[in-house]
């Protein structure tokens, strides 16, 4: 284990000098969760020089910064963000799009500050730190195996709540932007699955953390695979069935659930828990109906769905699950095998909630909704295609798990309904043209037996 000095000089003066730049830059980032709310201030949790800032070449500054915004519930801490800032006296033209700004005062006065992950030299340095486990100030680097020399890095532009670097065609490093104390499920669950011998999930080979917070995870990059969402859209565009693929994906999902149940604790679902789940779903429905009047005619039928789930006997099992499963969280390799990725759960939810045991039908419901969304991209709307995929997926799941998710219809339907209600609210706010997609599910769920 190696340890190097790292805490940056004059930390008290550092953040005030950066604050004017961060006020402008942070709210524009796709991974910034506080959009629409004013930024009122910053607090520095940690500042670490991963590459000295006073050399002739670029410096790399790692920051954990809390962002103060109004509207935060009383007693809850401000959101903490991980920033990796490059610092140069002069920014070369190739890095001009990464510029955050030039500092006017403080210990870095006159320097250009930029998004460090877009600098191949700095991205390569981060990989090198993962190759040499140890400490750098408050940061701790871990590896499960010896890593080769750094392949050429590139930053992916498709990420939303996080950022990812791909090194050659060998590895992908996910950088968690909004961080919370506790093991991130995107490290915790793939590690547990790897120890259980589950080959459906790329096993972490390295990661880094600060205190109890996971900051980044390095995994193999599945270069010859394509995500399930794109495959489904291609099938629709070509007029092809997708049921065979959906059935195989159901089996893969069940294998992941079985491995998680083997690796981590499970327990019996209690009647009181189903009542609380149903009550929470009912509250979300009430709030969504106030915001989206199109839901109002369907409220009685939807409330009946939740009431049926709440009244069901607590006979199932709760365990660790994926938590945000849909076609975009799956990859199909050139051999036809499916992999499941991105175990972080819904980033907007508190970490403790994302790490809590839940019924496996919640993951199943998420995938069923994803088939509906894929089918809706086709013109005309191909509802039968989605229905066949949904049935095939459940059949495949039952073949591997030994139990059919449709055998618990009240809870499965409730989770699917709750997801559709969330989708209605999201689409009404962000993509009104897509509102018919979840509304078609709302109409089906509110009226069918």
Secondary structure per residue as TSV (DSSP state, phi and psi in degrees):
chain	resnum	aa	ss	phi	psi
A	1	X	-	360.0	132.4
A	2	X	E	-111.0	151.7
A	3	X	E	-134.9	134.7
A	4	X	E	-129.2	151.9
A	5	X	-	-67.5	147.3
A	6	X	-	-153.5	-32.0
A	7	X	B	-60.1	129.4
A	8	X	-	-67.2	154.0
A	9	X	T	-72.4	149.6
A	10	X	T	49.8	53.9
A	11	X	H	-62.6	-29.2
A	12	X	H	-65.1	-30.6
A	13	X	H	-90.4	-15.2
A	14	X	H	-67.5	-52.4
A	15	X	H	-64.9	-43.4
A	16	X	H	-58.1	-31.9
A	17	X	H	-74.6	-29.1
A	18	X	H	-85.6	-24.4
A	19	X	H	-53.7	-44.9
A	20	X	H	-59.7	-35.4
A	21	X	H	-71.8	-42.5
A	22	X	H	-66.8	-33.6
A	23	X	H	-56.8	-38.1
A	24	X	H	-84.5	-38.9
A	25	X	H	-83.3	-45.4
A	26	X	G	-56.5	-50.6
A	27	X	G	-62.2	-16.9
A	28	X	G	-85.5	-9.9
A	29	X	S	-79.6	139.3
A	30	X	T	-62.2	-28.1
A	31	X	T	-86.9	-0.6
A	32	X	-	-76.6	120.7
A	33	X	T	-85.3	-10.5
A	34	X	T	-99.7	29.2
A	35	X	T	-61.9	143.4
A	36	X	T	88.4	-6.0
A	37	X	S	-119.2	140.6
A	38	X	-	-67.6	139.1
A	39	X	E	-88.6	121.5
A	40	X	E	-105.8	-11.7
A	41	X	E	171.8	173.5
A	42	X	E	-133.1	150.7
A	43	X	E	-130.4	133.6
A	44	X	E	-91.2	117.6
A	45	X	E	-84.5	-40.1
A	46	X	E	-160.3	145.3
A	47	X	E	-134.6	124.3
A	48	X	E	-133.1	129.0
A	49	X	E	-86.8	103.2
A	50	X	E	-77.9	-23.9
A	51	X	E	-141.2	127.0
A	52	X	-	-51.6	142.1
A	53	X	T	-88.0	-6.0
A	54	X	T	-107.9	11.9
A	55	X	S	-85.5	178.4
A	56	X	S	-72.5	-32.2
A	57	X	S	-88.8	-167.1
A	58	X	-	-71.7	150.2
A	59	X	E	-107.2	157.7
A	60	X	E	-126.2	119.2
A	61	X	E	-111.2	122.0
A	62	X	E	-100.4	124.8
A	63	X	E	-124.8	142.2
A	64	X	E	-114.4	111.4
A	65	X	E	-123.0	130.7
A	66	X	E	-91.7	135.1
A	67	X	E	-109.6	116.7
A	68	X	E	-84.1	130.0
A	69	X	E	-142.8	147.1
A	70	X	T	-69.4	159.6
A	71	X	T	90.2	3.4
A	72	X	-	-75.2	134.3
A	73	X	-	-56.9	143.2
A	74	X	T	-58.8	132.4
A	75	X	T	88.9	-6.7
A	76	X	-	-96.8	139.7
A	77	X	-	-71.9	156.5
A	78	X	-	-66.0	152.2
A	79	X	E	-61.2	137.9
A	80	X	E	-108.3	129.5
A	81	X	E	-118.1	144.2
A	82	X	E	-96.1	123.9
A	83	X	E	-121.6	136.7
A	84	X	E	-120.9	103.5
A	85	X	E	-106.2	127.7
A	86	X	E	-82.7	147.6
A	87	X	E	-133.9	124.5
A	88	X	E	-140.8	152.3
A	89	X	S	-69.2	-41.4
A	90	X	S	-133.1	132.6
A	91	X	-	-92.7	123.1
A	92	X	-	-65.6	153.1
A	93	X	G	-55.4	-33.8
A	94	X	G	-65.4	-20.8
A	95	X	G	-102.5	6.3
A	96	X	G	-56.0	-39.3
A	97	X	G	-64.7	-17.7
A	98	X	G	-89.0	-3.7
A	99	X	E	-62.0	132.1
A	100	X	E	-95.8	-41.3
A	101	X	E	160.6	177.6
A	102	X	E	-111.1	131.6
A	103	X	-	-78.5	135.7
A	104	X	-	-93.8	-26.0
A	105	X	S	-147.4	173.5
A	106	X	S	87.1	-168.8
A	107	X	T	-66.8	-17.4
A	108	X	T	-112.9	23.5
A	109	X	T	-55.6	134.2
A	110	X	T	87.8	-10.4
A	111	X	-	-86.5	151.8
A	112	X	E	-88.4	133.5
A	113	X	E	-112.7	136.6
A	114	X	E	-148.4	168.3
A	115	X	E	-67.2	107.3
A	116	X	G	-66.2	-26.9
A	117	X	G	-67.2	-17.8
A	118	X	G	-87.4	-1.7
A	119	X	S	-97.2	112.1
A	120	X	H	-55.3	-34.3
A	121	X	H	-65.6	-42.0
A	122	X	H	-75.1	-36.0
A	123	X	H	-63.8	-37.8
A	124	X	H	-66.3	-35.6
A	125	X	H	-61.8	-40.5
A	126	X	H	-61.7	-41.4
A	127	X	H	-62.7	-41.8
A	128	X	H	-62.0	-35.9
A	129	X	H	-65.4	-35.2
A	130	X	H	-69.7	-27.5
A	131	X	H	-70.8	-22.4
A	132	X	S	-121.0	80.8
A	133	X	-	-54.1	144.7
A	134	X	E	156.7	-161.6
A	135	X	E	-114.0	145.4
A	136	X	E	-132.9	98.5
A	137	X	T	58.9	-127.8
A	138	X	T	-79.9	-6.3
A	139	X	E	-89.9	136.3
A	140	X	E	-120.8	131.2
A	141	X	E	-112.8	134.2
A	142	X	E	-129.9	149.3
A	143	X	E	-143.2	143.3
A	144	X	S	-94.7	-10.2
A	145	X	S	-155.3	162.5
A	146	X	-	-70.7	130.0
A	147	X	-	-101.8	145.4
A	148	X	-	-72.6	172.0
A	149	X	S	-58.7	152.9
A	150	X	-	-63.5	120.2
A	151	X	-	-71.7	167.4
A	152	X	-	-62.1	129.2
A	153	X	E	-92.5	153.7
A	154	X	E	-146.1	147.9
A	155	X	E	-95.2	133.3
A	156	X	-	-80.8	144.5
A	157	X	S	-102.4	-0.7
A	158	X	-	-88.9	-8.9
A	159	X	-	-69.2	153.6
A	160	X	S	-114.5	-66.5
A	161	X	S	-88.0	-8.7
A	162	X	E	-138.1	-174.4
A	163	X	E	-130.0	146.6
A	164	X	E	-132.0	141.5
A	165	X	E	-114.8	134.0
A	166	X	E	-107.9	130.2
A	167	X	E	-105.9	105.8
A	168	X	T	58.3	-131.3
A	169	X	T	-116.6	21.1
A	170	X	T	-103.0	-45.1
A	171	X	E	-137.7	156.1
A	172	X	E	-128.9	131.0
A	173	X	E	-110.8	116.0
A	174	X	E	-93.0	125.7
A	175	X	E	-102.3	118.8
A	176	X	E	-80.3	124.0
A	177	X	S	-85.3	-52.4
A	178	X	E	-94.4	118.9
A	179	X	E	-116.3	149.5
A	180	X	-	-135.8	153.0
A	181	X	S	-62.1	139.9
A	182	X	B	115.8	158.1
A	183	X	-	-67.9	127.7
A	184	X	-	-72.5	132.5
A	185	X	H	-57.3	-24.1
A	186	X	H	-72.9	-12.0
A	187	X	H	-103.1	-47.2
A	188	X	H	-59.1	-48.6
A	189	X	H	-74.5	-45.4
A	190	X	H	-60.5	-34.0
A	191	X	H	-64.0	-44.8
A	192	X	H	-63.6	-40.8
A	193	X	H	-66.8	-37.2
A	194	X	H	-62.7	-43.1
A	195	X	H	-67.1	-27.5
A	196	X	T	-84.1	-1.7
A	197	X	T	80.8	19.4
A	198	X	-	-82.8	119.8
A	199	X	T	-92.1	4.6
A	200	X	T	-80.5	-8.2
A	201	X	S	-130.5	128.1
A	202	X	-	-59.5	127.2
A	203	X	-	-79.4	133.7
A	204	X	E	-60.2	137.6
A	205	X	E	-109.6	-16.1
A	206	X	E	-164.7	159.1
A	207	X	E	-161.9	166.3
A	208	X	E	-137.9	157.5
A	209	X	E	-152.2	167.8
A	210	X	E	-140.5	123.4
A	211	X	T	60.0	-126.6
A	212	X	T	-97.7	3.3
A	213	X	E	-96.4	130.7
A	214	X	E	-78.6	130.1
A	215	X	E	-107.1	-30.7
A	216	X	E	-166.0	151.0
A	217	X	E	-133.7	130.7
A	218	X	E	-103.8	127.5
A	219	X	E	-134.8	162.6
A	220	X	E	-60.4	143.3
A	221	X	-	-95.2	119.9
A	222	X	-	-85.6	81.8
A	223	X	T	-69.3	-29.0
A	224	X	T	-95.5	16.6
A	225	X	-	-107.7	161.7
A	226	X	E	-130.4	146.7
A	227	X	E	-76.1	152.1
A	228	X	H	-61.7	-32.5
A	229	X	H	-63.0	-48.2
A	230	X	H	-65.7	-38.7
A	231	X	H	-63.0	-41.2
A	232	X	H	-64.9	-42.6
A	233	X	H	-64.1	-38.7
A	234	X	H	-64.0	-39.9
A	235	X	H	-62.8	-42.6
A	236	X	H	-63.5	-44.4
A	237	X	H	-63.3	-32.5
A	238	X	T	-89.5	-1.1
A	239	X	T	71.4	27.0
A	240	X	-	-100.4	152.9
A	241	X	-	-72.1	158.0
A	242	X	-	-128.8	11.1
A	243	X	H	-66.3	-37.6
A	244	X	H	-63.1	-44.3
A	245	X	H	-65.1	-40.3
A	246	X	H	-63.7	-39.4
A	247	X	H	-64.0	-43.8
A	248	X	H	-64.3	-36.6
A	249	X	H	-66.3	-36.7
A	250	X	H	-61.1	-42.3
A	251	X	H	-63.2	-42.2
A	252	X	H	-62.0	-42.1
A	253	X	H	-60.3	-45.2
A	254	X	H	-62.7	-39.6
A	255	X	H	-62.1	-39.7
A	256	X	H	-64.6	-44.4
A	257	X	H	-62.0	-42.8
A	258	X	H	-63.1	-40.6
A	259	X	H	-67.4	-39.1
A	260	X	H	-64.2	-39.2
A	261	X	H	-66.6	-30.5
A	262	X	H	-76.1	-36.0
A	263	X	H	-86.1	-28.0
A	264	X	S	-130.3	159.5
A	265	X	-	-62.4	148.1
A	266	X	-	-126.6	165.7
A	267	X	E	-156.4	167.2
A	268	X	E	-76.5	136.9
A	269	X	-	-75.2	124.4
A	270	X	-	-90.3	151.4
A	271	X	H	-56.4	-40.2
A	272	X	H	-63.3	-32.4
A	273	X	H	-67.8	-42.4
A	274	X	H	-64.9	-34.2
A	275	X	H	-64.8	-41.7
A	276	X	H	-68.1	-40.2
A	277	X	H	-58.8	-46.6
A	278	X	H	-65.4	-39.0
A	279	X	H	-64.7	-40.7
A	280	X	H	-65.4	-40.0
A	281	X	H	-62.2	-40.7
A	282	X	H	-63.5	-39.3
A	283	X	H	-65.9	-41.0
A	284	X	H	-64.8	-36.7
A	285	X	H	-63.2	-44.4
A	286	X	H	-59.7	-45.5
A	287	X	H	-65.7	-41.4
A	288	X	H	-66.2	-38.7
A	289	X	H	-66.2	-30.6
A	290	X	H	-68.5	-31.8
A	291	X	H	-88.0	-28.6
A	292	X	-	-126.6	94.3
A	293	X	G	-57.9	-23.4
A	294	X	G	-60.3	-20.6
A	295	X	G	-77.3	-24.5
A	296	X	G	-54.5	-45.1
A	297	X	G	-62.5	-21.2
A	298	X	G	-97.2	-4.4
A	299	X	H	-57.5	-46.7
A	300	X	H	-57.7	-44.9
A	301	X	H	-64.7	-38.7
A	302	X	H	-70.1	-37.9
A	303	X	H	-64.0	-34.5
A	304	X	H	-64.5	-35.3
A	305	X	H	-60.8	-47.1
A	306	X	H	-67.7	-38.5
A	307	X	H	-62.8	-38.7
A	308	X	H	-63.6	-39.5
A	309	X	H	-67.6	-41.9
A	310	X	H	-66.6	-27.7
A	311	X	T	-88.7	-5.0
A	312	X	S	-73.8	146.3
A	313	X	-	-65.5	144.0
A	314	X	-	-78.6	85.6
A	315	X	-	-114.6	-7.4
A	316	X	S	-88.3	-173.9
A	317	X	E	-115.0	142.6
A	318	X	E	-112.3	144.5
A	319	X	B	-156.5	179.2
A	320	X	-	-72.3	138.5
A	321	X	-	-132.8	179.6
A	322	X	-	-66.2	-52.8
A	323	X	S	97.0	-16.0
A	324	X	S	-152.0	51.2
A	325	X	-	-84.4	129.3
A	326	X	-	-157.7	176.6
A	327	X	G	-59.5	-32.1
A	328	X	G	-70.9	-9.7
A	329	X	G	-100.1	17.3
A	330	X	E	-128.3	151.3
A	331	X	E	-131.8	135.6
A	332	X	E	-112.2	122.9
A	333	X	-	-79.1	173.3
A	334	X	T	-65.1	-20.0
A	335	X	T	-85.9	0.6
A	336	X	S	89.5	-5.8
A	337	X	-	-79.2	146.6
A	338	X	E	-98.4	141.9
A	339	X	E	-122.3	151.5
A	340	X	E	-114.2	134.6
A	341	X	-	-131.0	175.1
A	342	X	-	58.4	72.6
A	343	X	T	-90.4	16.5
A	344	X	T	-65.9	-23.5
A	345	X	-	82.2	-170.1
A	346	X	-	-76.2	110.6
A	347	X	T	-59.0	-25.9
A	348	X	T	-72.6	-17.6
A	349	X	S	-87.8	151.7
A	350	X	-	-59.4	149.3
A	351	X	H	-60.6	-41.0
A	352	X	H	-59.9	-38.7
A	353	X	H	-68.3	-39.2
A	354	X	H	-68.0	-25.1
A	355	X	T	-93.0	-0.5
A	356	X	S	-80.3	145.9
A	357	X	-	-63.0	141.8
A	358	X	B	-144.4	163.5
A	359	X	-	-66.3	142.1
A	360	X	T	-65.8	-23.0
A	361	X	H	-65.5	-15.6
A	362	X	H	-64.6	-43.7
A	363	X	H	-63.0	-42.2
A	364	X	H	-60.2	-44.6
A	365	X	H	-60.6	-39.6
A	366	X	H	-61.5	-40.8
A	367	X	H	-70.3	-36.9
A	368	X	H	-61.7	-39.6
A	369	X	H	-66.1	-33.6
A	370	X	H	-66.0	-37.7
A	371	X	H	-61.6	-40.0
A	372	X	H	-60.7	-43.5
A	373	X	H	-64.4	-41.7
A	374	X	H	-61.9	-46.3
A	375	X	H	-62.9	-30.7
A	376	X	H	-70.9	-19.6
A	377	X	T	-70.1	-16.2
A	378	X	S	-86.2	142.7
A	379	X	S	-118.1	122.0
A	380	X	S	-75.3	165.3
A	381	X	-	-54.1	122.6
A	382	X	-	-103.3	73.9
A	383	X	H	-65.9	-35.4
A	384	X	H	-65.9	-36.9
A	385	X	H	-59.2	-45.8
A	386	X	H	-63.3	-42.3
A	387	X	H	-62.2	-40.3
A	388	X	H	-67.4	-38.9
A	389	X	H	-64.4	-42.9
A	390	X	H	-61.6	-44.7
A	391	X	H	-65.5	-42.9
A	392	X	H	-64.4	-40.3
A	393	X	H	-60.6	-47.3
A	394	X	H	-64.5	-37.2
A	395	X	H	-63.3	-45.9
A	396	X	H	-61.7	-40.7
A	397	X	H	-59.8	-45.9
A	398	X	H	-63.5	-36.9
A	399	X	H	-61.4	-38.0
A	400	X	H	-87.6	-36.5
A	401	X	H	-84.9	-25.4
A	402	X	S	85.0	-7.2
A	403	X	S	-134.2	139.3
A	404	X	-	-90.8	128.3
A	405	X	G	-60.5	-23.3
A	406	X	G	-73.6	-7.6
A	407	X	G	-75.3	-12.0
A	408	X	S	-117.4	66.4
A	409	X	H	-65.0	-34.4
A	410	X	H	-65.2	-45.8
A	411	X	H	-74.0	-40.5
A	412	X	H	-60.8	-44.9
A	413	X	H	-65.7	-36.9
A	414	X	H	-64.8	-43.9
A	415	X	H	-66.1	-38.8
A	416	X	H	-65.9	-39.3
A	417	X	H	-65.1	-44.3
A	418	X	H	-60.4	-40.0
A	419	X	H	-65.7	-41.4
A	420	X	H	-65.5	-36.9
A	421	X	H	-63.3	-43.7
A	422	X	H	-59.4	-42.8
A	423	X	H	-63.6	-38.5
A	424	X	H	-59.5	-46.4
A	425	X	H	-63.7	-43.2
A	426	X	H	-63.7	-48.3
A	427	X	H	-67.3	-37.4
A	428	X	H	-61.5	-33.3
A	429	X	H	-84.7	-35.8
A	430	X	H	-116.1	-34.5
A	431	X	-	-140.7	74.0
A	432	X	G	-56.2	-29.5
A	433	X	G	-64.3	-22.7
A	434	X	G	-91.5	-3.2
A	435	X	H	-54.9	-35.7
A	436	X	H	-59.3	-23.1
A	437	X	H	-63.8	-60.4
A	438	X	H	-69.7	-27.9
A	439	X	H	-65.8	-32.7
A	440	X	H	-64.4	-36.9
A	441	X	H	-69.4	-39.1
A	442	X	H	-58.3	-45.8
A	443	X	H	-62.8	-41.1
A	444	X	H	-66.5	-46.0
A	445	X	H	-70.9	-31.5
A	446	X	H	-78.0	-18.2
A	447	X	H	-116.8	-25.2
A	448	X	-	-81.1	155.2
A	449	X	-	-90.9	360.0
